[in-house]
Amino acid sequence: MEIKLYSPLSGRFYDSEDYSRALNRIVLSGYKREIQNALDKDEIRQSERGLAEYLQPLSLRERIISMHPGVEVWSHGIWSVLTVKCHGVVSDGELETLKDEWHGQMTDGWGESFSQEAVDSDEGCSLYVDYMDTRRSSIKTEQELKGIT
């Protein structure tokens, strides 16, 4: 089974003089390819289990095959997407634990590190993607985000 967890992304351009310009999800969506390329080079994306290696509790970790970050454009804006592959259906409680774990990785773990690395772009500026400002309440399943029943 596959679950996708969506959360909003933001970003900033920094020029050679460290002047920055904030980019909202709509503007940032124009850099989807560059962001995904940077994610694909990240060791978490290259590892078989990805972020599932760090999942707690152990009983849930054993059921999760992999957890890999990516990006998608939905409704004109870019979203961070955590694709979770698991054995069987997860309970509501397990889903909430996955959301908590993803929030922790975005704000205090993997996402904090990724946010500090410039993403290659053709703009002559340094593009930084920010996972760290994501509120826990903004993490949605694909069904919650897209209104799928």
C-alpha positions, 0 to 999 in steps of 0.5 A: 500500500502507498500513502502520500503526505502533503505539506506546503513548501516555501523558498527563498532566492539569495543573490551574490550580495545575500539579498533574499526574495521569498517565493510562495508555493505558486512561484516555487512551482516553476522550479519543480524540476530543479527541486526534484533533481536536488531531492533525487541526489539526496542520500535519503532518496537514494537509500532503499528505506529512506526516512523509514530507517528513523521511524519510531516506534519499532512496531510501526517501522517494521510495517513501513517499507520506505518513506521518500520525500518528493514534490508535486504541483497541485492546484497551481502550487508546489507541495512537499510529498512524502511517499510512504510504502507499507505492508497493509493498511495503517490505522488512524493512530499509525497515520497520525504517528507518520504525520508526527514523524514527518513533521519532526523530520521536516523541522528538526531532521532531514528537512533542516539539513536539506533546507540549508543546501542550495538547489541548482537553478538557472537564475544566477541566484541560490535557491533554498527550499524551506521545510522547517516552517511547516506546521504539523496541522498543515500535513494532509493525506492525498485524500484530505488535500484533494478531496478524494473520497 
